Amino acid sequence: MRDKERGVIWEECIVLAPSAARFVFLSATIPNAAEFAGWIAATHGRPCHIVSTPHRPTPLEHWALPAGADGLYLLKSADGAFHTANFDAAMLALRKPAGAAAAAKAARPTRPT
C-alpha cells in the first residue's frame, strides 16, 4: 500500500471488490493499522478487526555485506546488541581498494590436502 504505483491498484481492488468479499491483510510494518482498518470498514460497511502482537516469530538481525569483503558481518543481533567490532571490520572492508580483498584471499596460504 505504501508503493505509490502499486498502492493505487490495491486501493481500486479493495474499493471495487464485491461486498461479499472477505479480506485478510498481513503486514509486519503497517504504521497506521487503525486508520487502514477504519477505511476498509467504511468502504465495505463491515467491521475490520486488527490483530497484532509484539512477538516476532523470526528474530530480527542486521547484517552487512560490504562490497569486496570476504563475508557477512553481524551488526545487530536478535537480542538488540550492536556489535561494534563487526561494524568497524565492515567499514574497514569498504575502505579497502576493490581488488584488495580478492588479492588478500588469494595470497592466504592454503592447507595441504
Backbone as numpy.savetxt, mean C-alpha at the origin, in Angstrom:
# Nx Ny Nz CAx CAy CAz Cx Cy Cz
-12.27 4.82 -5.77 -13.09 6.01 -5.77 -12.22 7.27 -5.77
-11.01 7.18 -5.30 -10.15 8.36 -5.25 -9.49 8.66 -6.59
-9.44 7.68 -7.48 -8.85 7.88 -8.80 -9.83 8.72 -9.61
-9.39 9.90 -10.04 -10.30 10.82 -10.72 -10.91 10.23 -11.98
-10.12 9.45 -12.71 -10.65 8.87 -13.95 -11.61 7.72 -13.67
-11.24 6.84 -12.74 -12.09 5.69 -12.45 -13.20 6.04 -11.48
-13.00 7.04 -10.64 -14.00 7.41 -9.64 -15.34 7.78 -10.26
-15.30 8.49 -11.36 -16.54 8.90 -12.04 -17.28 7.66 -12.55
-16.55 6.72 -13.09 -17.17 5.49 -13.61 -17.81 4.71 -12.47
-17.08 4.57 -11.35 -17.65 3.86 -10.20 -18.90 4.57 -9.70
-18.84 5.88 -9.63 -19.99 6.65 -9.16 -21.20 6.40 -10.06
-21.00 6.43 -11.36 -22.11 6.18 -12.30 -22.66 4.77 -12.12
-21.79 3.80 -11.95 -22.23 2.41 -11.76 -23.09 2.28 -10.50
-22.68 2.94 -9.44 -23.43 2.87 -8.18 -24.77 3.58 -8.32
-24.76 4.75 -8.92 -26.00 5.53 -9.07 -26.98 4.80 -9.98
-26.50 4.20 -11.06 -27.37 3.58 -12.05 -27.70 2.11 -11.75
-27.13 1.57 -10.69 -27.40 0.17 -10.34 -28.88 0.00 -9.98
-29.47 -1.15 -10.27 -30.87 -1.38 -9.93 -31.09 -1.26 -8.41
-32.28 -0.88 -8.04 -32.57 -0.69 -6.61 -32.44 -2.00 -5.82
-32.58 -3.13 -6.49 -32.46 -4.42 -5.80 -31.00 -4.84 -5.62
-30.06 -4.11 -6.22 -28.63 -4.47 -6.12 -28.15 -4.28 -4.68
-27.27 -5.19 -4.28 -26.64 -5.11 -2.96 -25.16 -4.90 -3.18
-24.55 -4.14 -2.32 -23.14 -3.80 -2.46 -22.35 -4.24 -1.24
-21.11 -4.60 -1.47 -20.13 -4.80 -0.40 -18.89 -4.05 -0.87
-18.50 -3.05 -0.10 -17.31 -2.25 -0.43 -16.23 -2.61 0.57
-15.08 -2.97 0.08 -13.96 -3.33 0.95 -12.83 -2.33 0.73
-12.36 -1.75 1.81 -11.24 -0.83 1.71 -10.53 -0.76 3.04
-9.22 -0.75 2.98 -8.44 -0.62 4.21 -8.09 0.83 4.47
-8.39 1.71 3.54 -7.88 3.08 3.67 -8.91 4.18 3.45
-10.18 3.87 3.33 -11.15 4.93 3.03 -11.25 5.89 4.23
-10.90 7.15 4.03 -10.87 8.10 5.14 -12.25 8.65 5.51
-13.20 8.59 4.59 -14.52 9.19 4.82 -15.62 8.14 4.71
-15.47 7.05 5.44 -16.40 5.93 5.34 -17.83 6.36 5.67
-18.01 7.17 6.69 -19.36 7.60 7.08 -20.01 8.44 5.99
-19.24 9.34 5.41 -19.77 10.18 4.32 -20.14 9.32 3.11
-19.28 8.37 2.77 -19.52 7.48 1.64 -20.77 6.63 1.89
-20.88 6.07 3.08 -22.05 5.25 3.43 -23.33 6.09 3.38
-23.25 7.32 3.83 -24.40 8.23 3.77 -24.83 8.50 2.35
-23.86 8.68 1.46 -24.18 8.92 0.05 -24.83 7.68 -0.57
-24.30 6.50 -0.27 -24.89 5.25 -0.79 -26.32 5.11 -0.29
-26.53 5.35 0.99 -27.88 5.22 1.58 -28.85 6.21 0.94
-28.40 7.44 0.75 -29.27 8.45 0.14 -29.55 8.12 -1.33
-28.56 7.61 -2.02 -28.71 7.30 -3.45 -29.69 6.16 -3.67
-29.64 5.14 -2.80 -30.47 3.95 -3.01 -31.63 3.82 -2.02
-31.75 4.77 -1.11 -32.88 4.75 -0.19 -32.89 3.55 0.75
-31.72 3.03 1.02 -31.59 1.88 1.93 -30.42 2.16 2.88
-30.44 1.55 4.05 -29.31 1.78 4.97 -28.02 1.17 4.42
-26.92 1.78 4.78 -25.59 1.27 4.43 -24.80 1.22 5.72
-24.34 0.06 6.08 -23.66 -0.14 7.36 -22.15 -0.17 7.18
-21.46 0.41 8.14 -20.00 0.40 8.14 -19.54 -0.61 9.18
-18.68 -1.49 8.76 -18.06 -2.45 9.68 -16.56 -2.20 9.60
-15.95 -1.90 10.73 -14.52 -1.63 10.72 -13.85 -2.25 11.93
-12.56 -2.38 11.84 -11.77 -2.93 12.94 -10.36 -2.35 12.87
-9.74 -2.13 14.01 -8.35 -1.68 13.99 -7.38 -2.85 13.76
-7.90 -4.10 13.83 -7.05 -5.27 13.63 -6.57 -5.35 12.20
-5.29 -5.57 12.03 -4.72 -5.70 10.70 -4.26 -7.14 10.53
-4.95 -7.95 9.72 -4.60 -9.36 9.59 -3.23 -9.58 8.96
-2.79 -8.66 8.13 -1.46 -8.74 7.53 -0.62 -7.61 8.11
0.47 -7.92 8.79 1.29 -6.86 9.39 1.81 -5.90 8.32
1.82 -4.63 8.68 2.30 -3.61 7.77 3.79 -3.39 8.03
4.58 -3.61 7.00 6.02 -3.37 7.07 6.41 -2.47 5.92
7.44 -1.67 6.14 7.95 -0.78 5.10 9.35 -1.24 4.72
9.54 -1.49 3.44 10.81 -1.96 2.92 11.30 -1.00 1.85
12.61 -0.98 1.63 13.20 -0.17 0.57 14.03 -1.07 -0.33
13.99 -0.79 -1.62 14.83 -1.48 -2.60 15.52 -0.39 -3.42
16.65 0.11 -2.91 17.34 1.19 -3.62 17.88 0.71 -4.96
17.83 1.57 -5.95 18.38 1.24 -7.27 19.85 0.91 -7.13
20.25 -0.23 -7.68 21.64 -0.63 -7.64 22.05 -1.37 -6.39
21.14 -1.51 -5.42 21.48 -2.20 -4.18 21.39 -3.71 -4.36
21.97 -4.43 -3.41 21.97 -5.89 -3.48 20.69 -6.53 -2.99
19.87 -5.80 -2.29 18.66 -6.42 -1.76 17.74 -5.43 -1.08
16.82 -5.98 -0.30 15.82 -5.19 0.41 16.32 -4.77 1.78
15.81 -3.64 2.26 16.13 -3.13 3.58 14.83 -2.92 4.34
14.68 -3.57 5.48 13.49 -3.38 6.33 13.64 -2.04 7.04
12.74 -1.11 6.75 12.82 0.22 7.36 11.94 0.33 8.59
10.74 -0.24 8.52 9.81 -0.17 9.65 9.14 -1.53 9.78
9.31 -2.15 10.94 8.75 -3.49 11.14 7.30 -3.42 11.58
6.65 -4.56 11.63 5.22 -4.64 11.95 4.90 -4.07 13.33
5.88 -4.11 14.23 5.63 -3.57 15.58 5.81 -2.06 15.64
6.10 -1.43 14.48 6.22 0.02 14.41 7.63 0.54 14.64
8.59 -0.36 14.89 9.97 0.07 15.14 10.63 0.51 13.83
11.25 1.68 13.87 11.99 2.19 12.72 13.44 1.72 12.84
13.98 1.17 11.76 15.33 0.60 11.77 16.30 1.59 11.12
16.89 2.42 11.96 17.76 3.50 11.50 18.97 2.96 10.73
19.57 1.88 11.23 20.75 1.33 10.55 20.40 0.87 9.14
19.23 0.25 8.97 18.80 -0.19 7.64 18.52 1.00 6.74
17.91 2.05 7.30 17.65 3.26 6.53 18.96 3.87 6.05
19.93 3.97 6.97 21.23 4.54 6.61 21.90 3.71 5.52
21.82 2.38 5.64 22.42 1.50 4.64 21.73 1.66 3.28
20.42 1.80 3.28 19.69 2.01 2.03 20.06 3.34 1.40
20.20 4.38 2.21 20.58 5.69 1.68 22.01 5.66 1.14
22.88 4.92 1.80 24.25 4.77 1.32 24.26 4.05 -0.03
23.43 3.03 -0.17 23.34 2.30 -1.43 22.88 3.22 -2.56
22.01 4.18 -2.25 21.54 5.12 -3.28 22.65 6.07 -3.72
23.56 6.37 -2.82 24.63 7.33 -3.14 25.75 6.71 -3.96
25.83 5.37 -3.99 26.88 4.70 -4.76 26.63 4.90 -6.25
27.70 4.99 -7.03 27.50 5.07 -8.49 26.73 3.84 -8.99
26.04 3.99 -10.08 25.14 2.93 -10.59 25.80 1.57 -10.71
27.01 1.50 -11.21 27.66 0.22 -11.40 28.45 -0.26 -10.19
28.55 0.54 -9.15 29.39 0.19 -8.00 28.89 -1.06 -7.29
27.57 -1.18 -7.12 27.03 -2.34 -6.42 27.30 -3.62 -7.20
27.12 -3.56 -8.51 27.37 -4.74 -9.34 28.85 -5.09 -9.34
29.71 -4.08 -9.39 31.15 -4.33 -9.37 31.58 -4.91 -8.03
31.02 -4.38 -6.95 31.35 -4.89 -5.61 30.90 -6.33 -5.46
29.73 -6.64 -5.99 29.23 -8.00 -5.91 30.11 -8.95 -6.74
30.51 -8.51 -7.90 31.36 -9.33 -8.77 32.74 -9.54 -8.15
33.22 -8.57 -7.37 34.56 -8.65 -6.78 34.59 -9.52 -5.53
33.44 -9.87 -4.99 33.40 -10.69 -3.77 33.95 -12.08 -4.06
34.73 -12.60 -3.12 35.20 -13.98 -3.32 34.03 -14.95 -3.21
34.06 -15.97 -3.99 33.01 -16.98 -3.93 33.51 -18.18 -3.15
32.58 -18.91 -2.57 32.95 -20.12 -1.84 33.24 -21.24 -2.81
34.25 -22.04 -2.52 34.50 -23.19 -3.39 33.37 -24.20 -3.25
33.02 -24.84 -4.32 31.94 -25.83 -4.27 32.47 -27.23 -4.15
